[in-house]
């Protein structure tokens, strides 16, 4: 981002772990976020360098800063300190190319809406000023709902879905955007083994298509073999992983 120097930052060190010609999907430097009234920062001095096409886990307990980091990268939250860059521009400018899958608790599941209608909200950035779904939009929605196993439930009310089905629906809503950057907040929560396998297939296809994925999770071992690297957070700060924990591609400060 113009006007920011990264010559001595951890981002430069992280960049040295990828091919010199690799494009960078996400960069942050000294990222800091504090919520109003919060005694401690939600994020502090978080530095990232993620190459295009990588699948990265952000690992930590509740309150570690995982969701806040994803919201910054999605352009939902503006940091008070440091800066973030996604897909070569500011997160707000990149929003049409970024899909953010929120946690189930952030959705009003009792709003009178069908499965198809909620999935279609993921196409809003593609609908133009008239906000009218075209044939191609409807086809994409039907395709992704079928892909996550909800193809026979398109007219069902979202309130009638189970926890795992709601997770799949939120995943489908992210996928219909056909994004260059996927931000998934605990997509494995409430998913059974079949759901985890589905998520793995989604991440594999995203990588084949050149998309980047960042997945917030409590435990990297649930995504073992499906991510290329991991960032570990605790109390809003990057921490070194425990001995024996997955490391993979270096994307932050810790080796």
C-alpha positions as a Markdown table, in Angstrom:
| # | Residue | x | y | z |
|---|---|---|---|---|
| 1 | Unk | 0.0 | 0.0 | 0.0 |
| 2 | Unk | 1.4 | 3.3 | -1.0 |
| 3 | Unk | 2.9 | 5.3 | 1.8 |
| 4 | Unk | 3.8 | 2.4 | 4.0 |
| 5 | Unk | 7.3 | 1.1 | 4.5 |
| 6 | Unk | 7.9 | -2.6 | 5.2 |
| 7 | Unk | 11.7 | -2.7 | 4.9 |
| 8 | Unk | 12.3 | -3.9 | 8.4 |
| 9 | Unk | 9.1 | -5.6 | 9.2 |
| 10 | Unk | 8.3 | -9.3 | 9.9 |
| 11 | Unk | 6.4 | -9.2 | 6.6 |
| 12 | Unk | 9.7 | -9.1 | 4.7 |
| 13 | Unk | 11.0 | -12.0 | 6.7 |
| 14 | Unk | 7.9 | -14.0 | 5.9 |
| 15 | Unk | 8.1 | -13.1 | 2.3 |
| 16 | Unk | 11.5 | -14.8 | 2.1 |
| 17 | Unk | 9.9 | -18.2 | 2.7 |
| 18 | Unk | 7.9 | -18.1 | -0.6 |
| 19 | Unk | 9.1 | -18.1 | -4.1 |
| 20 | Unk | 10.6 | -14.7 | -5.1 |
| 21 | Unk | 8.1 | -14.4 | -7.9 |
| 22 | Unk | 5.1 | -15.4 | -5.8 |
| 23 | Unk | 2.3 | -12.8 | -5.7 |
| 24 | Unk | 1.1 | -11.8 | -2.2 |
| 25 | Unk | -2.6 | -12.1 | -1.4 |
| 26 | Unk | -2.5 | -10.7 | 2.2 |
| 27 | Unk | -0.1 | -8.4 | 4.0 |
| 28 | Unk | -0.4 | -6.8 | 7.4 |
| 29 | Unk | 2.0 | -4.8 | 9.4 |
| 30 | Unk | 1.8 | -4.0 | 13.1 |
| 31 | Unk | -2.0 | -4.6 | 12.9 |
| 32 | Unk | -3.8 | -3.4 | 16.0 |
| 33 | Unk | -7.5 | -3.3 | 16.9 |
| 34 | Unk | -9.2 | -2.3 | 20.2 |
| 35 | Unk | -12.9 | -2.4 | 20.6 |
| 36 | Unk | -14.7 | 0.5 | 22.4 |
| 37 | Unk | -14.6 | -0.1 | 26.1 |
| 38 | Unk | -12.1 | -3.0 | 25.8 |
| 39 | Unk | -9.4 | -3.2 | 28.4 |
| 40 | Unk | -7.1 | -5.2 | 26.2 |
| 41 | Unk | -6.5 | -4.9 | 22.4 |
| 42 | Unk | -8.3 | -7.5 | 20.3 |
| 43 | Unk | -5.3 | -7.6 | 18.0 |
| 44 | Unk | -1.8 | -6.2 | 18.6 |
| 45 | Unk | 1.2 | -6.1 | 16.3 |
| 46 | Unk | 0.0 | -8.9 | 14.0 |
| 47 | Unk | 2.1 | -9.3 | 10.9 |
| 48 | Unk | 1.2 | -11.5 | 8.0 |
| 49 | Unk | 2.5 | -12.3 | 4.5 |
| 50 | Unk | 0.4 | -14.9 | 2.7 |
| 51 | Unk | 1.1 | -15.8 | -1.0 |
| 52 | Unk | -1.6 | -16.2 | -3.6 |
| 53 | Unk | -3.0 | -19.7 | -3.6 |
| 54 | Unk | -2.0 | -20.6 | 0.0 |
| 55 | Unk | -4.4 | -22.2 | 2.4 |
| 56 | Unk | -3.7 | -20.8 | 5.9 |
| 57 | Unk | -5.2 | -21.7 | 9.3 |
| 58 | Unk | -5.5 | -19.1 | 12.0 |
| 59 | Unk | -5.5 | -21.1 | 15.2 |
| 60 | Unk | -6.6 | -20.0 | 18.7 |
| 61 | Unk | -9.2 | -20.3 | 21.4 |
| 62 | Unk | -12.2 | -18.1 | 21.8 |
| 63 | Unk | -11.2 | -14.5 | 22.2 |
| 64 | Unk | -7.8 | -15.0 | 20.7 |
| 65 | Unk | -8.5 | -12.5 | 17.9 |
| 66 | Unk | -9.2 | -14.9 | 15.0 |
| 67 | Unk | -12.6 | -13.4 | 14.1 |
| 68 | Unk | -11.3 | -9.9 | 14.4 |
| 69 | Unk | -8.4 | -10.6 | 12.1 |
| 70 | Unk | -10.7 | -12.0 | 9.4 |
| 71 | Unk | -13.1 | -9.0 | 9.8 |
| 72 | Unk | -10.2 | -6.6 | 9.2 |
| 73 | Unk | -9.2 | -8.5 | 6.1 |
| 74 | Unk | -12.8 | -8.5 | 4.9 |
| 75 | Unk | -13.0 | -4.7 | 5.3 |
| 76 | Unk | -15.6 | -5.0 | 8.1 |
| 77 | Unk | -13.4 | -3.5 | 10.8 |
| 78 | Unk | -10.8 | -0.7 | 10.4 |
| 79 | Unk | -7.7 | -1.2 | 12.5 |
| 80 | Unk | -6.6 | 1.7 | 14.8 |
| 81 | Unk | -3.0 | 0.8 | 14.3 |
| 82 | Unk | -0.9 | -0.5 | 11.5 |
| 83 | Unk | -2.4 | -1.5 | 8.1 |
| 84 | Unk | -3.7 | -4.4 | 6.1 |
| 85 | Unk | -3.6 | -5.1 | 2.4 |
| 86 | Unk | -5.6 | -7.7 | 0.5 |
| 87 | Unk | -5.2 | -8.6 | -3.2 |
| 88 | Unk | -3.0 | -5.6 | -3.7 |
| 89 | Unk | -5.3 | -2.9 | -2.3 |
| 90 | Unk | -7.1 | -1.9 | 0.9 |
| 91 | Unk | -9.6 | -4.5 | 2.3 |
| 92 | Unk | -12.5 | -2.1 | 1.6 |
| 93 | Unk | -11.5 | -1.7 | -2.0 |
| 94 | Unk | -11.1 | -5.5 | -2.4 |
| 95 | Unk | -14.5 | -6.5 | -1.0 |
| 96 | Unk | -16.0 | -7.5 | -4.3 |
| 97 | Unk | -13.2 | -10.1 | -4.6 |
| 98 | Unk | -13.3 | -11.4 | -1.0 |
| 99 | Unk | -15.9 | -13.8 | 0.5 |
| 100 | Unk | -16.2 | -13.7 | 4.3 |
| 101 | Unk | -18.0 | -16.6 | 6.0 |
| 102 | Unk | -19.1 | -15.5 | 9.4 |
| 103 | Unk | -19.9 | -17.7 | 12.4 |
| 104 | Unk | -23.4 | -19.1 | 12.6 |
| 105 | Unk | -24.1 | -16.9 | 15.7 |
| 106 | Unk | -23.8 | -13.8 | 13.6 |
| 107 | Unk | -26.8 | -14.7 | 11.4 |
| 108 | Unk | -30.5 | -14.3 | 12.3 |
| 109 | Unk | -31.7 | -17.8 | 11.5 |
| 110 | Unk | -35.3 | -16.9 | 12.3 |
| 111 | Unk | -35.5 | -14.3 | 9.6 |
| 112 | Unk | -38.2 | -15.4 | 7.1 |
| 113 | Unk | -35.9 | -16.5 | 4.2 |
| 114 | Unk | -35.3 | -19.7 | 2.2 |
| 115 | Unk | -32.0 | -21.5 | 1.8 |
| 116 | Unk | -31.9 | -20.3 | -1.8 |
| 117 | Unk | -32.5 | -16.7 | -0.9 |
| 118 | Unk | -29.8 | -16.6 | 1.8 |
| 119 | Unk | -27.3 | -18.2 | -0.7 |
| 120 | Unk | -28.3 | -15.6 | -3.3 |
| 121 | Unk | -27.2 | -12.8 | -0.9 |
| 122 | Unk | -23.7 | -13.9 | -1.7 |
| 123 | Unk | -24.2 | -12.7 | -5.3 |
| 124 | Unk | -25.1 | -9.1 | -4.3 |
| 125 | Unk | -21.8 | -7.7 | -5.4 |
| 126 | Unk | -22.4 | -9.2 | -8.9 |
| 127 | Unk | -26.0 | -8.2 | -9.5 |
| 128 | Unk | -25.4 | -4.6 | -10.5 |
| 129 | Unk | -27.4 | -1.6 | -9.4 |
| 130 | Unk | -30.8 | -3.2 | -10.1 |
| 131 | Unk | -30.1 | -6.0 | -7.7 |
| 132 | Unk | -31.9 | -8.4 | -10.0 |
| 133 | Unk | -30.6 | -12.0 | -10.2 |
| 134 | Unk | -29.8 | -13.1 | -13.7 |
| 135 | Unk | -29.9 | -16.7 | -15.0 |
| 136 | Unk | -26.2 | -17.1 | -14.4 |
| 137 | Unk | -26.6 | -16.0 | -10.8 |
| 138 | Unk | -29.4 | -18.5 | -10.2 |
| 139 | Unk | -27.3 | -21.3 | -11.8 |
| 140 | Unk | -24.3 | -20.5 | -9.7 |
| 141 | Unk | -26.4 | -20.6 | -6.5 |
| 142 | Unk | -28.1 | -23.9 | -7.5 |
| 143 | Unk | -24.6 | -25.4 | -8.3 |
| 144 | Unk | -23.0 | -24.4 | -5.0 |
| 145 | Unk | -26.0 | -25.5 | -2.9 |
| 146 | Unk | -25.9 | -28.9 | -4.6 |
| 147 | Unk | -22.2 | -29.0 | -4.0 |
| 148 | Unk | -22.6 | -28.6 | -0.2 |
| 149 | Unk | -25.4 | -31.1 | -0.1 |
| 150 | Unk | -28.3 | -28.7 | 0.1 |
| 151 | Unk | -29.6 | -29.1 | -3.4 |
| 152 | Unk | -32.9 | -30.7 | -2.3 |
| 153 | Unk | -33.5 | -28.1 | 0.4 |
| 154 | Unk | -33.4 | -24.9 | -1.6 |
| 155 | Unk | -36.9 | -23.9 | -0.6 |
| 156 | Unk | -36.6 | -24.8 | 3.0 |
| 157 | Unk | -36.7 | -22.1 | 5.6 |
| 158 | Unk | -33.3 | -21.4 | 7.1 |
| 159 | Unk | -34.8 | -21.7 | 10.6 |
| 160 | Unk | -35.5 | -25.4 | 9.9 |
| 161 | Unk | -31.9 | -26.3 | 9.2 |
| 162 | Unk | -29.6 | -28.2 | 11.7 |
| 163 | Unk | -26.3 | -26.7 | 12.9 |
| 164 | Unk | -24.3 | -28.6 | 10.3 |
| 165 | Unk | -26.7 | -27.6 | 7.5 |
| 166 | Unk | -26.4 | -24.0 | 8.5 |
| 167 | Unk | -22.6 | -24.2 | 8.3 |
| 168 | Unk | -22.9 | -25.7 | 4.8 |
| 169 | Unk | -25.3 | -22.9 | 3.7 |
| 170 | Unk | -22.9 | -20.2 | 4.9 |
| 171 | Unk | -20.1 | -22.0 | 3.0 |
| 172 | Unk | -22.3 | -22.0 | -0.1 |
| 173 | Unk | -23.1 | -18.3 | 0.3 |
| 174 | Unk | -19.3 | -17.6 | 0.3 |
| 175 | Unk | -18.6 | -19.9 | -2.7 |
| 176 | Unk | -21.3 | -18.3 | -4.9 |
| 177 | Unk | -19.2 | -15.1 | -4.8 |
| 178 | Unk | -16.5 | -16.9 | -6.8 |
| 179 | Unk | -13.9 | -15.0 | -4.7 |
| 180 | Unk | -10.1 | -14.6 | -5.1 |
| 181 | Unk | -9.8 | -14.7 | -1.3 |
| 182 | Unk | -11.9 | -16.9 | 1.0 |
| 183 | Unk | -12.1 | -15.9 | 4.7 |
| 184 | Unk | -13.8 | -18.7 | 6.7 |
| 185 | Unk | -14.5 | -18.2 | 10.4 |
| 186 | Unk | -14.6 | -21.7 | 12.1 |
| 187 | Unk | -16.2 | -23.4 | 9.1 |
| 188 | Unk | -15.6 | -26.8 | 10.7 |
| 189 | Unk | -17.8 | -26.0 | 13.7 |
| 190 | Unk | -20.7 | -28.5 | 14.1 |
| 191 | Unk | -19.6 | -30.3 | 10.9 |
| 192 | Unk | -19.5 | -34.1 | 10.9 |
| 193 | Unk | -16.8 | -36.1 | 9.1 |
| 194 | Unk | -18.6 | -35.7 | 5.8 |
| 195 | Unk | -18.7 | -32.0 | 6.3 |
| 196 | Unk | -15.0 | -31.8 | 7.0 |
| 197 | Unk | -14.3 | -33.8 | 3.8 |
| 198 | Unk | -16.5 | -31.4 | 1.9 |
| 199 | Unk | -14.5 | -28.5 | 3.3 |
| 200 | Unk | -11.3 | -30.2 | 2.3 |
| 201 | Unk | -12.6 | -30.5 | -1.2 |
| 202 | Unk | -13.6 | -26.8 | -1.3 |
| 203 | Unk | -10.1 | -25.8 | -0.1 |
| 204 | Unk | -8.4 | -28.0 | -2.7 |
| 205 | Unk | -10.5 | -26.6 | -5.5 |
| 206 | Unk | -9.9 | -23.1 | -4.4 |
| 207 | Unk | -6.2 | -23.7 | -4.5 |
| 208 | Unk | -6.4 | -25.3 | -8.0 |
| 209 | Unk | -8.3 | -22.2 | -9.2 |
| 210 | Unk | -5.6 | -19.9 | -7.8 |
| 211 | Unk | -7.7 | -18.6 | -4.9 |
| 212 | Unk | -6.3 | -18.0 | -1.4 |
| 213 | Unk | -8.1 | -19.3 | 1.8 |
| 214 | Unk | -7.7 | -18.2 | 5.4 |
| 215 | Unk | -9.5 | -20.5 | 7.9 |
| 216 | Unk | -10.0 | -19.6 | 11.5 |
| 217 | Unk | -10.2 | -22.7 | 13.7 |
| 218 | Unk | -9.7 | -23.9 | 17.3 |
| 219 | Unk | -7.5 | -26.8 | 16.3 |
| 220 | Unk | -5.2 | -27.1 | 13.2 |
| 221 | Unk | -5.3 | -30.9 | 13.5 |
| 222 | Unk | -8.9 | -30.8 | 12.2 |
| 223 | Unk | -7.6 | -29.4 | 9.0 |
| 224 | Unk | -4.4 | -31.5 | 8.9 |
| 225 | Unk | -3.3 | -32.0 | 5.3 |
| 226 | Unk | -5.6 | -29.3 | 4.0 |
| 227 | Unk | -3.7 | -26.2 | 4.9 |
| 228 | Unk | -0.2 | -25.0 | 3.9 |
| 229 | Unk | 0.6 | -23.0 | 7.0 |
| 230 | Unk | -0.7 | -21.7 | 10.3 |
| 231 | Unk | -0.7 | -18.5 | 12.4 |
| 232 | Unk | -1.3 | -19.1 | 16.1 |
| 233 | Unk | -3.0 | -16.4 | 18.2 |
| 234 | Unk | -3.5 | -15.9 | 21.9 |
| 235 | Unk | -5.0 | -12.7 | 23.5 |
| 236 | Unk | -4.7 | -10.9 | 20.2 |
| 237 | Unk | -1.0 | -11.6 | 19.7 |
| 238 | Unk | 0.9 | -14.1 | 17.6 |
| 239 | Unk | 2.4 | -16.9 | 19.7 |
| 240 | Unk | 4.7 | -19.8 | 18.8 |
| 241 | Unk | 2.9 | -23.1 | 18.3 |
| 242 | Unk | 3.3 | -25.8 | 21.0 |
| 243 | Unk | 5.9 | -28.4 | 20.3 |
| 244 | Unk | 4.6 | -30.9 | 17.8 |
| 245 | Unk | 2.0 | -28.6 | 16.4 |
| 246 | Unk | 1.6 | -28.0 | 12.7 |
| 247 | Unk | 3.7 | -25.2 | 11.3 |
| 248 | Unk | 4.0 | -25.4 | 7.5 |
| 249 | Unk | 4.6 | -22.3 | 5.5 |
| 250 | Unk | 5.8 | -19.4 | 7.6 |
| 251 | Unk | 3.3 | -16.5 | 7.3 |
| 252 | Unk | 3.9 | -14.5 | 10.5 |
| 253 | Unk | 6.8 | -13.8 | 12.8 |
| 254 | Unk | 7.2 | -17.2 | 14.5 |
| 255 | Unk | 9.4 | -19.9 | 13.0 |
